[in-house]
Amino acid sequence: MLIDIIMKIIRLLIITATCLLLSACVHKVVTTPAKIAYKTTKGVVKGGIAVGKAITGKKDKQDKKENDKE
């Protein structure tokens, strides 16, 4: 009787520990590709903006301020 209760408690602890470890693995598997995709998209957008500005010849406020200082 006492052994059955102890075995149930041990099983519950093992299942809980396994769930916690697997949730950490799933978090890592999901967030790593998301970070890579975010950085890649950010670079593409910045490059597209730079090309658009080069073609149209438009300047930012920051570019205008730098040119005014010179």
N, C-alpha and C positions, 0 to 999 in steps of 0.2 A: 504494500500500500504506500509506504513512505518512498520506496524506490520509484514507483509510478509517478508520484508527484514531482520528485526531483527530475526525472527524465522529461516530464512535460515542461518544466521550467527551463531545462537545458535546451530542449528543442525550440522553445519560444525565443530564447536568447540567440540561438544560432540563426533562426529565421530573421530576426530583427537585425542582427549584424550583417547578414547577407544582403538584406534590402538596402541598408545604409551604404554598403560598399558598392552595390550595383547602381544606386542613384548617383553616386559620385562619378562612376564611369560614364554613365549616360550623359551627365552634365558636361564632362570633358569632350565626349564625342560630338555633342551638339554645338557647343560654343566655339570650338576650334575652327571648323569650317565657316561658321558665321563671321568670325573675326577676319579670316582670310578674304572672304567675299566682300566684307565692308571695306577693307583696305584697298582691294583691287578696284572696286567701284569708285571709291574716293579718288584714286589716281586717274582713272579714266575720265571722270567728270572734270577734274582740275585741268587735265590735258585738253579736253574739249573746249573748256572756257578759254584757255590760253590761245588755242587755234582760232576760235571765234573772234577774240580781241585782235589778234594779229591780222586777220582778214579784213575786219571792219575798221580797224584803226582806232577803236574806242579806248579810252583810258579810264582808270579808276580815279577816285579822289586821291588815293595815296600816290599814284603816279603823277598826278597834277601837282600835288604838294612838293614832291621831290624835284620836279622840273622848275617850280617857282623859286625854290631855294637856290638853284644854280644860276 
